[in-house]
Amino acid sequence: MIATTSLTNTGYDKALIFLTPNGRKPETIDLNSEIPVYCMSYEQLIKPLKMVKNQANEPGLHFINQFISHVEGYMSGSNEIRKLCWQLFNKHEDAYSQMVNSYSYCLDRKVRSIFCDMRNKLEYDPMFSQWSGSILIEESYKEDNKRVLECDLDLRLKHWPEGVWIKIYKHNWFGVFPYVAESDLSSVEPHCNKLLTDPKEKVKAWDDKYYISNNRNLDIERMVLRAGNEISKEHINIALNKVVDHIVEINAALK
C-alpha cells in the first residue's frame, strides 16, 4: 500500500509512505524520483494510532480500534497477541485446542448474557424508572448459517398504539431503532402522523418495518457498533441512551 502526504518544514511538498506488513523496501522504486519514500510496517503505524485514539470522536475511535485489532490479529507476524497464543499453545496444546473449538459457544454465551443484562436494565435501572411497570419486552434469539447469533429485544410502553416498538438488535451490527411493522402501519398512522413521513421510510434491510421518528438518518445512526460480537459495557450504555431518546420522542408525539 502506498500513501502520499504533505510535509512541512522538510523542504519537500510530498512524500510516499510504502506500507507493508513488515516494512520492507519496495522492489520497483524509482531511483530517479525526487519524492522521498518512507518504508513503514503496519505495526509501526498502530503505535501512533494508540497514542492519539482517545482524542478521536466515536466513529473515529471505532475505526481506529477495528484497525488496530485487525493489524494485531492478522497482519503483524511478531505482535504480542500471537506471542501469547504461541505460549499458551506450546504449554497447553490440548487445552488450547478445546478453547478454539469452544469459541462459538463462549461468544454465544457472552452475547446472550449481555442481552439479559440489557433486559434487566430496561426493567429495573433508574434511567427507566419513570416508565417502571409500563415497559413490555419481547426477546428472540436465532443462529444463522454463518454461526452469527442474532439477538432482538423489542420494547414498547403499554399506552403506545399497537405496533409501535423500539428494537435493540445484534445481528452483524449492534444497534437501536424505533419502528412500526408494515402490518400495523394503517392503524398506527392516525396516532403517530408526526413521526411518519410521506412516503413512509422503510428500515434498510428490514422490508417489513418503517421508521417512526423525525430523525431521517437512522439507516446510519441506528448503528452502535458495526462488529456486533464485540459489544462492551460502553456500547450497552450508548444503546440504552438511544432507547431513552426514542421513548421520549414517541411520547411527545403522542400527546
C-alpha positions as CSV (number, residue, x, y, z in Angstrom):
1,M,0.0,0.0,0.0
2,I,1.3,3.5,-0.9
3,A,0.1,6.7,0.8
4,T,1.0,10.3,0.0
5,T,1.3,13.1,2.4
6,S,2.2,16.8,2.5
7,L,5.2,17.7,4.6
8,T,6.0,20.9,6.4
9,N,9.5,22.2,7.4
10,T,11.2,19.4,5.4
11,G,11.9,21.0,2.0
12,Y,9.5,18.6,0.3
13,D,5.9,19.1,-0.8
14,K,5.1,15.4,-0.8
15,A,6.4,12.1,0.4
16,L,5.5,8.5,-0.3
17,I,4.9,6.0,2.5
18,F,5.3,2.4,1.4
19,L,3.2,0.5,3.8
20,T,3.7,-3.3,4.1
21,P,3.2,-5.9,6.9
22,N,7.0,-5.9,7.8
23,G,8.2,-2.6,6.5
24,R,10.2,-3.9,3.6
25,K,11.6,-1.7,0.8
26,P,9.7,-1.5,-2.5
27,E,11.1,-3.7,-5.2
28,T,10.2,-1.3,-8.1
29,I,11.2,2.0,-6.5
30,D,12.1,4.8,-9.0
31,L,15.6,5.8,-8.0
32,N,15.4,9.0,-10.1
33,S,12.3,10.3,-8.3
34,E,12.8,13.4,-6.2
35,I,9.9,12.3,-3.9
36,P,11.3,10.6,-0.8
37,V,9.9,7.2,0.1
38,Y,9.5,6.1,3.7
39,C,9.0,2.4,4.4
40,M,6.7,1.6,7.3
41,S,5.2,-1.6,8.7
42,Y,1.6,-1.9,9.9
43,E,2.9,-2.5,13.4
44,Q,4.8,0.9,13.3
45,L,1.6,2.5,12.1
46,I,-0.5,1.4,15.0
47,K,1.8,2.8,17.6
48,P,0.9,6.5,17.0
49,L,-2.7,5.5,16.5
50,K,-2.8,4.1,20.0
51,M,-1.3,7.3,21.3
52,V,-4.0,9.5,19.8
53,K,-7.1,7.3,19.7
54,N,-8.5,8.7,23.0
55,Q,-8.7,12.1,21.2
56,A,-10.9,10.7,18.4
57,N,-14.7,11.1,18.2
58,E,-16.9,8.0,18.5
59,P,-16.8,6.9,14.8
60,G,-13.1,7.6,14.6
61,L,-12.4,5.7,17.7
62,H,-14.4,2.8,16.4
63,F,-12.4,2.7,13.2
64,I,-9.0,3.0,14.9
65,N,-9.9,0.2,17.4
66,Q,-11.0,-2.0,14.5
67,F,-7.9,-1.2,12.5
68,I,-5.6,-1.9,15.5
69,S,-7.4,-5.2,16.2
70,H,-7.1,-6.3,12.6
71,V,-3.4,-5.5,12.3
72,E,-2.6,-7.1,15.6
73,G,-4.7,-10.2,14.9
74,Y,-3.9,-10.9,11.3
75,M,-1.1,-8.7,9.7
76,S,1.7,-8.5,12.1
77,G,3.9,-11.5,12.5
78,S,5.6,-10.5,15.7
79,N,2.8,-9.0,17.8
80,E,2.1,-9.6,21.4
81,I,-1.2,-11.4,20.7
82,R,0.5,-14.1,18.6
83,K,3.3,-14.5,21.1
84,L,0.7,-15.1,23.8
85,C,-1.2,-17.6,21.7
86,W,2.0,-19.5,21.0
87,Q,2.9,-19.6,24.6
88,L,-0.5,-21.0,25.5
89,F,-0.4,-23.5,22.7
90,N,3.2,-24.6,23.5
91,K,2.4,-25.2,27.1
92,H,-1.2,-26.4,27.0
93,E,-1.9,-27.7,23.5
94,D,-4.9,-29.8,24.5
95,A,-6.5,-27.0,26.5
96,Y,-5.8,-24.5,23.7
97,S,-7.5,-26.8,21.2
98,Q,-10.5,-27.1,23.4
99,M,-10.6,-23.3,23.8
100,V,-10.6,-22.8,20.0
101,N,-13.3,-25.4,19.5
102,S,-15.4,-23.7,22.2
103,Y,-15.1,-20.2,20.8
104,S,-18.5,-20.1,19.3
105,Y,-20.1,-21.4,22.5
106,C,-18.3,-18.7,24.6
107,L,-19.3,-16.0,22.1
108,D,-22.9,-17.1,22.1
109,R,-23.0,-17.2,25.9
110,K,-21.4,-13.7,26.1
111,V,-23.9,-12.1,23.8
112,R,-26.9,-13.8,25.5
113,S,-25.6,-12.6,28.9
114,I,-25.3,-9.1,27.6
115,F,-28.9,-9.0,26.2
116,C,-30.1,-10.5,29.5
117,D,-28.3,-7.7,31.3
118,M,-29.9,-5.1,29.0
119,R,-33.4,-6.5,29.7
120,N,-32.8,-6.2,33.4
121,K,-31.7,-2.6,33.0
122,L,-34.8,-1.8,30.9
123,E,-36.9,-3.2,33.7
124,Y,-35.1,-2.1,36.8
125,D,-32.4,0.5,36.1
126,P,-33.0,4.1,37.5
127,M,-32.7,5.6,34.0
128,F,-36.0,3.8,33.1
129,S,-37.7,4.4,36.5
130,Q,-40.2,6.9,35.2
131,W,-41.7,4.1,33.0
132,S,-41.4,1.4,35.6
133,G,-44.1,-1.2,35.1
134,S,-45.1,0.2,31.7
135,I,-42.4,-1.4,29.5
136,L,-43.4,-4.5,27.6
137,I,-40.4,-6.6,26.2
138,E,-40.2,-9.4,23.7
139,E,-36.9,-11.1,23.0
140,S,-35.7,-13.6,20.4
141,Y,-32.5,-15.4,19.5
142,K,-31.6,-17.1,16.3
143,E,-28.4,-18.6,15.0
144,D,-27.9,-18.1,11.2
145,N,-26.0,-20.4,8.9
146,K,-22.8,-18.4,9.4
147,R,-22.9,-19.0,13.1
148,V,-23.8,-15.4,13.9
149,L,-26.1,-15.3,16.9
150,E,-29.0,-12.9,16.1
151,C,-30.5,-11.3,19.2
152,D,-33.5,-9.0,19.3
153,L,-35.1,-7.1,22.2
154,D,-38.3,-5.3,21.1
155,L,-39.9,-3.0,23.7
156,R,-42.8,-0.6,23.9
157,L,-44.8,1.2,26.5
158,K,-48.2,-0.1,27.3
159,H,-50.1,3.0,26.3
160,W,-48.5,3.2,22.9
161,P,-50.6,2.3,19.8
162,E,-50.4,-1.4,19.0
163,G,-47.5,-1.9,16.6
164,V,-45.1,0.9,17.8
165,W,-41.9,-0.6,19.0
166,I,-38.2,0.1,19.7
167,K,-35.8,-2.6,18.6
168,I,-32.4,-3.3,20.2
169,Y,-30.6,-5.9,18.0
170,K,-27.4,-7.7,17.4
171,H,-27.2,-9.4,14.0
172,N,-24.0,-8.3,12.4
173,W,-24.4,-4.7,13.6
174,F,-25.4,-3.9,17.2
175,G,-28.0,-1.1,17.0
176,V,-31.3,0.5,18.0
177,F,-34.2,2.0,16.1
178,P,-37.9,2.8,16.6
179,Y,-40.3,1.2,14.1
180,V,-43.8,0.2,13.2
181,A,-44.4,-3.1,11.4
182,E,-45.9,-2.9,8.0
183,S,-49.0,-4.9,9.1
184,D,-49.8,-2.2,11.7
185,L,-49.0,0.9,9.7
186,S,-52.6,1.8,8.8
187,S,-53.8,1.6,12.4
188,V,-50.8,3.4,13.8
189,E,-50.7,6.3,11.3
190,P,-53.6,8.4,12.8
191,H,-51.9,8.4,16.2
192,C,-48.3,8.9,15.0
193,N,-48.6,11.1,12.0
194,K,-46.0,13.5,13.5
195,L,-43.4,10.7,13.3
196,L,-44.2,9.3,9.9
197,T,-43.0,10.8,6.6
198,D,-44.8,10.7,3.3
199,P,-43.7,8.5,1.6
200,K,-43.1,6.2,4.6
201,E,-39.4,5.5,5.2
202,K,-38.6,1.8,5.3
203,V,-35.9,0.5,7.6
204,K,-33.0,-0.5,5.4
205,A,-32.6,-4.3,5.3
206,W,-35.9,-4.8,7.2
207,D,-38.5,-4.8,4.5
208,D,-41.5,-5.2,6.8
209,K,-40.6,-2.3,9.1
210,Y,-40.9,1.5,8.9
211,Y,-39.1,4.1,11.0
212,I,-41.2,6.0,13.4
213,S,-39.0,9.0,14.1
214,N,-38.3,12.5,13.0
215,N,-34.6,11.5,12.6
216,R,-34.2,10.9,8.9
217,N,-30.7,9.5,9.1
218,L,-31.4,6.3,11.1
219,D,-30.1,4.0,8.5
220,I,-26.7,5.1,9.7
221,E,-27.3,6.5,13.2
222,R,-29.2,3.3,14.4
223,M,-25.8,1.6,14.5
224,V,-24.0,1.5,17.8
225,L,-21.3,-1.0,16.7
226,R,-20.5,-2.5,13.3
227,A,-18.9,-5.6,14.7
228,G,-21.7,-6.6,16.9
229,N,-20.0,-9.5,18.6
230,E,-17.6,-7.0,20.2
231,I,-20.2,-5.4,22.4
232,S,-18.9,-3.9,25.6
233,K,-20.5,-2.1,28.6
234,E,-19.8,1.2,26.8
235,H,-21.9,0.1,23.8
236,I,-24.7,-1.1,26.1
237,N,-24.9,2.4,27.7
238,I,-24.9,4.1,24.3
239,A,-27.8,1.8,23.1
240,L,-29.8,2.3,26.3
241,N,-29.4,6.1,26.0
242,K,-30.7,5.8,22.4
243,V,-33.7,3.9,23.7
244,V,-34.5,6.7,26.2
245,D,-34.3,9.3,23.4
246,H,-36.7,7.3,21.3
247,I,-39.1,6.8,24.1
248,V,-39.2,10.5,24.9
249,E,-39.7,11.4,21.2
250,I,-42.6,8.9,20.7
251,N,-44.3,10.0,24.0
252,A,-44.0,13.7,22.9
253,A,-45.6,12.9,19.6
254,L,-48.5,11.0,21.1
255,K,-49.6,13.9,23.4
